[in-house]
């Protein structure tokens, strides 16, 4: 083989390497995901979540590692663009939504300050949204008051996994909301309601498998990017309203 032929091969290979490197795309998922460790601590809890995330057994147990069970109502506004007319079709007041939520999240307290630790995952189950304001009892009775299969379609229930990147920083959310959930399911297998001195005690047991997506805006990536699937998810909660 002549020297000029060898040189041509080297140049061609170099060009291919540069081209391949130049086509490499940025990972659309946040790099801080690498800081999360999914673990399952020992101990029993009245309220807990356990499931397979990223091929690891993950457990969040109320009363262990600062995890607490939270329930309540969550409100939000949706806007579709600016409007000059108060009460017009794009006015956020016309797009008010409220949901019931059940959450297992870590809340740490140092001195007089309460905060959510960084890179520590937490999970929510949210009811479908309504436009009207009503009591917690109304929402929980309507959406978590009977056993059965719960829909994860676009207007149905939502499962979220999220964490903070840094102290007091904006959270990173992964959600089933508005994305492909083929093969997913959410079951409410047990509902027990017991009158107690300060209200009504709910004991609920969920079973689910779902796909989680990351919503990245302002980029060339699709609006929702697949992250992972929660497999064999089970969540048991006990609370009083």
URVEN-V248474 format. One record per helix or strand of 3 or more residues. SS is the DSSP state (alpha for helix, beta for strand). FROM is the first residue (numbers start at 1). LEN is the number of residues. If there is no record, write none. Layout:
ss/from/len
SS/FROM/LEN
SS/FROM/LEN
This chain:
ss/from/len
alpha/3/20
alpha/31/5
beta/48/6
beta/56/6
beta/67/11
alpha/92/4
beta/96/11
beta/108/3
beta/113/3
beta/122/5
alpha/136/9
beta/158/7
beta/171/5
beta/185/12
beta/199/17
beta/224/17
